[in-house]
Amino acid sequence: MRQTPTVSPETIGSYWLASCDDDLTPRPALAGDEIVDVAIMGGGFSGLWTAYFLQRHNPDLSIAIVERQYCGFGASGRNGGWCSPRFPINPSALTRRFGIETARSMLLAQQAMVDEVGQICTEEGIDAHFNPAGVLTLARSTDQLPSLRNSFDAYAKLGMTDGCELLDASQAQEAVNATEVHGAFRLRAGATIHPGRLVRGLARALERRGIRIYEGTEVLRAIDGAEPALVTSGGTIRARRAVLLAGEAFMTSQAEYRRRLIPMASTIMLTAPLTAEQWKQVGWSGGECLSSYVHTTNYLSRTADGRILFGSRGAPYRYGSDMCETALRENANFGWIRDRLLEWWPSLENVPFTHRWAGYLGIPRDWLPTVHFDPERRVGHSYGYTGHGVITSAICARALAGLVAGHAPGAHAPYLRQQAPNWEVEPLRWAGIRYVQNAFLRMDLAEAAGQQPPLDSGLAKYLGEP
């Protein structure tokens, strides 16, 4: 039965969806069987970008997208607003695992796609507040300074220092007037974006090209072979050429992908617009994608209307990769977020928070995305962006569209593979992930208190970092 999406502009709910210049009126659900050239599961960035690049390859293709809720319901409408040039695997690990040539090619592709997304927004008339301000990562303790240097050295090894720089303590403090700023690493590529406007605008752009989008329609199973199809709650869509699965964390609802990904939660809070005087105290006039070197992750962005978004760790992993929305909200670490923001800028103590939300992202066992199309089975997929989906999903979607079109891939891309490795079975998966989550938190708290790292820090890093 079709579910009507409800989005409230009140405290609980994504600011991006509440301000996306779209009333989120649900599109019609699928009502009966259909035949198209390509059928796609997923109305987020993965599915929409795949349809976009498929249509650019061949404008005559008939394409249908099936979405269980509404376009942008998942991570595409709940993320931190980063249009990041970072790949899910950091440059050092990427180089170690795949070599200098592949790592450099991958990172250059990420940077180029940032610019391309901005160009597409202009071409399609999507006012997504694209701001090419770059990425700034702060060292907020002396213990984080080696990570700052390692970031620069990793790019230097790839011959990419022209796109980045190290800032000393005074330069970093001038860029962002936060507490405990000891230095920073700047990537010139990168942008902030309004992801709600992007995902909803992209959906409208596809519809103008004749691509059908069905919302409120759940995919029950995919059929491969000579007559591939998506069997849904509203009917069966048969595909002459391909069935493509692009549901990111929600791919775990399909039996074949249940252990290929785990859904991990992330939590976000948003302030009211700051005054000019408050922004003067905060600094951060460049409006970069902002973060620091912590294990529990933080990511900040400045919205077009002058708010601060602060994102960090979410609800603990749930047994069996359960993705309960109610539990996600009830167990989200909103208090933790509030404390962290005030730790950065104590002067904002009286600034109210207007929005708070949480969401799931998909993480593969080896942190590496996966793109594959089997021309015999006529089934393909793209997934596993580990929180870097705004740009990585577009890169992977273009690769998947090319494979469906029969174009031989260019230089080897590490994400071109049949499947990600499986996660461990339960309860080992639950125990291992909960341990790493707890250990990373203890490591960050010890560092913030000026204490020695926990004795098991090495084990936690080994288990929890790519």
N, C-alpha and C positions, 0 to 999 in steps of 0.2 A: 504494500500500500504506500502511496506517495506521501512523503513527509513535507509539509510546508515549512521552509526555513524561517526562523524568526531571529532577527538581530536587533538588539536594543542599543541605542547610543548612550545608555547609562553606564554605571561604574563597571559592571561585569560585561565584558564583550570587547572585541577587537576594535580599536579606534580606526584602523584601516578600513574595516567594513562599514563602520558607522559614518565614515566621511569619504566614501569612494565615489561620490557623484552618481549613485545608482541606488534605486530604492529596493533592490534585491527581490523584485517581484519574480516568483519562480517561473522558469520556462516550463512549457508543457512536458509532462512525462511521456515516455514511449508508450504508445497504445496500439500494440499489434506488431506483427512481424514486418521486417524491412530487408531490403537487399541494397548494399552499397559496395563501393570498391574497398574502402578501408573503414574498419570499426575500431574505435579507441575507447578504452576504459579510463576515465579520470578527467575531471574538469578543472584541474589545477594547472600550474605552469607546465608540468611535463606533458600532459595531454594536449594542451592548447598550443604550446610551441611545436610539438610534433605535427599537429594538423597544419600549422602555419607554414612550416618548411616543406611539408608534403605538397601543399597547394602551390608553393612557389616553384617546386620541381615540375609539377603538372597541374595547371589550373583546371583541367577537365576532370580530375578525380572527384568522385562523389565520396564524401567523408561524413561519418556520424560520430559524435562524442556522447558518451553516456556517463552521467555523474549521479552518484547516489544522493547527494544533498543539493548543493548549488555551487557554481563556479567560484572558487576561492574559499570554500569551507575549511579546508585543511591548512597546511603550512603556508600555502600561497597567500592566504589572507590573514595570517596570524604571526608573521615573522618580524624580524627587527628592522626592516627597511634598508637592509644593506644590499647594494648591487656590487658584490665583492669580487675582486680579481683572484681571491684565494681559492685554491683547490682543496677538496676535503682532506687530502694528505699534505702535510706541510712540505716545503721545498726540500728540506734536508732528508726527510724520509722518502720523498718521491725520488730524489736523486739516488739514494742508497738502494732502493728497490728496483728502479727502472733505468738508471743511467742518466748521464748529463743531457744527452740529446733529447731523450723523451721528456725529461722533467722540464727542460727549457721550452720545448715546443708546447707542452701542456699549459704552462704558466703564461706564455705569450698568447695562446688561444683564449685563455680566460680574460686577459686584459683587453684583447681585441673585441671580445663579446660584450664587455661593458660598454664600449663605444657603440657597438652595433645595436644594443638594446636602446640606447639613447636615440639613435637614428631612426629606429623603427617607431618609437614613440612619436617622433616628429612626423614621419611619413604617414602614420595611421591616425594622427590627430589625438593621441592619448596624452592627456595632461597628467602625467604620473610624477610630477615634481622632481624630475631627474636632475640631480645636482652632482657633477663630476668633481667632488671635493677630495677624493683620495681616502686612504685608510691610515689611521694613526694608532699605534699600540704603545701604551705607556708602561714603563717600569716603575712600579709604585712601592718598591722596596729595593734595598741593595741586593737582596737574594735574586731579584728578577733581572738584574743587569746582565748576567751571562746569557739569559734567553734573548735579550735584546741584541747582543753582539752576535749570537748564533744565527738569528734571523738575517742580519745583514750579511754575514759570511756565507750563508746558504745561497743568497742571491748573487753574491760576488763569484762564487764557484761556477755559477751558470752564466757569468758574463752579463748580468742584468743590473749592475749598480747604477746605471743611468736612470733607472726608474724608481730608485729608493734612496733614502739617506738616514743617517743616525743623527739624533738630536741630543745634545748634552742637557744637563738638568735645567739650566737657565733657558735654553731654547724651547725645551718641552714645556716648561712652566709658562712661557710666553704664549705657547699655542693653546694650552689648557691650564687654567688656574685652579687645579685640584690640589688636594692635600697629598703629601708624600710623592711628589713627582721627581724621579731621579734620572730620567732620560726617556727617549722615545725612538721608535722606528717608524718611518713614514714610507708608505707606498703611494706614489703619485697616481697610479691607476686606481679606479674604484669610484663609486658614487653612492649617494643615498637616493632612495626612491620611495614613492608611495605605492606599496605592493597591491593594495586593494584597488586603486585606480588602474594599475597595470593589468591585473588579472581580469577585472571586469571589462576594461577597455579592449583587451586582446580578444575576449570572447565576442564582443560586439563586432570587432573587425572581421573575425572569422565568419560570423553570420552574414555580414555584408557580402562575403564572397560565396555564399550559398552553402556553407558548411552547417550541418544540423547539430544542435546541441539539445540533449534531453536531460533535464534535471529531475530529481526525485525518483531516479530509476537505478535500482541496485543490480549490479552484475552478480549473478548466482554462480556462473561458471563459464569458462572459455573452452571452446571446442577447436581443436587443431585438425590439420589434415587437408584433404581435397576440398572440403566444404567448411572452412573455418567460420566460427560464429561466436557471438556473445549472447548467452542465454540470460535474460534479465527478468526483473519483476514485472515488466510491462510487455514482454514479447521477446522474440529472438531476432537479432540483427545478423544476417549472413553477410559475409564479406567475400567478394570475388578475388581480392588480392591479399589482404592481410588483416589479422586481428592484433591489436597492439595494447599492451597493458602498461598503464602509466599512473598508478595510484600511490606511489611513494609509500609512506608508512602504512597506508590502508591496503597495500598489496598483501599484507599478512592475513587478510580475510580469505585469500585464495590458498587452498591446500598446498599447492606447489611452492608457495613462497613463505610459508609459515615460519620456517627457520632461516630463510635467506636474509631477513631483516629483523631488527627489534625496534619497536616504537619507543622512543625516549621523549620525555616531556621537557619543555622549556617554559619559563614564566616571564611575563613582561608587565611592567607598570609604566604609566605615562603621567607626567605632570600637567598641570594647567599651563597655559602660555606664560612665560616669564616676562617681566617688565624689562625695559631697556637697562635699568640700573642693575637688575639681577643678572642679566646677561653680561654686563660689564664685570661683575664679580666672578662669574663662572669662567669668563674668557671663551675659548672654543669658538672664536669668530669664524674660523674656516669651515665649520660644520662637517668635519670629516666623519667617516665611520670610525667609532672610537671604542677601544677596548684596553685591557691590560693583561699581563702575563700571569693569569691565575689558572689553577687546575679545574675549578668548577665552572669556568667560562663566564665572561660578561661581555655584553655588547651594547653600545649606546649609539643613538642617532638623534639628530636635531630635526624636528619636523619643520615643514614650511611655515607653519603658524607659530613657531617659537616655543615648542614644548621639548622636554627631554624624555626620550624613551630609554628605559634601562631594562635589559633582559639578563637573566641568569638561570641558575639551575631550576628544574621543575620538580614535579612530584616524583617520588621514588619509583623505580621500575616495578611494574605489577606482574605477578606470577602469570606465566603462560602468555606473555605479551598482550595482556588485556588492555584495551583502549577505552575504558569507561570514561565518558565525558564528565559525568558527575564527580567521580573520584579525582579526575584531573583538576577540577576547580577547587574541590574541598581540600585537597592536599597540596595545592600550589604554595610556593614559598613567598607569598606576597610580603610578609614581614621582613624576610631576609632581603628582598629587593629594596624595600624602603630604607632599611638600615645601611645597606651598601651605598645607596645614592647619597645619603646624608654623611656617610663616611668620606665620600669624595668631596662634597660641597656642604659643609655644616651651615653655611649661610642660607640654605634653602629649607631650613627646618619648618618654616610656616607655609611653604608652598604646597597647595593641595594636589593630590593625585586624582585625576578624573577618570581614568580607564585602567583596568587590569584584566589580563587574560592569560591563558596558557594553551599550549597545543603540542601536538606530537610531530616528531621528525623521524625519518627512517635511517637506521645505522646498520650497515653490513658488518660482518665479522672482521673483515680486514680494512674497513673504512673506505674501500674503493668502490666508486659507482660501477654499474653494469649496464651495458648496451648490447643487445643481440637481436638478430632476426634470422629465423630459420626458414629459408625459401621453400623447403619441402613441407614442413609443418605449417607454414604460413602464419606463424605466431612470432611476435617480437615483444620486447620489453625494455624499459629504462627505469632505473631506480637506484637509490642509495647515495644521497647527496650530503648526508651528515650535517645538515644545517647550513649548507652553502648552495641552496637550490635555486636562488634567483638567476644566477649566471650559469651554474653547472647544469641545471635542467635544460637551459637553452642550447648549450653545447651538445649535450647528449641527445636532445631531440633532433637537432640537425643531423647528427650522425645516424640516428635511427631512421629518419626520413630518407637519407641517402641510401641506406641499406635496402629499404623497401623499394626504392626506385631502381635498384640494381647498380648503383654506382659503387665502384670499388673504393674502399676507404683509402685515404692517403697514407701519410706516415703513421706508424703504429701509435695508437692511443691506448693507454693502459686500461681504459674502461671497456674496450671492445673484447668481450669474453662471454661465454655462454651463460654462466651463472656465478653468483657470489658463493663462497663457501658457507656451509651451514653453521649456525650457532649451536652451542651445546644443547642437549636435551634438558628439560626440567627434571629435578630442581636445581641441577648444576648451573644452569643459566641464571636463574634467579639469585642464587647464592653468590655467584661470581660478580654479577653486575652490582648487586647491593653492596658487596664488599668494596668494590672500586669506588662507587659513589661516596660511601662513607669515608674511605681513605683520602680521597681528593679533598673532601670538606675538611678533614682533620689537618691535612697538609696546609691548606690555605689559612685556617684559623691559627695554626702554629706560626706561620710566617707573619701574619698580621700582628701577632702578639710579640714578635721578636724572639720566638723560641726555636729550638732545634727541631728539624722535621721529624715526624714519627719514624720509628725504627723500620716500619714496613713500607716506607716511601718508594724504595727501589722496586719492590714487588708490585706495588700499585701502578707505578709507571709502566712496568713491563706488561702488565695485564691490560691496562686501560688506554695506552697511547699507541698510535700507529707506528 
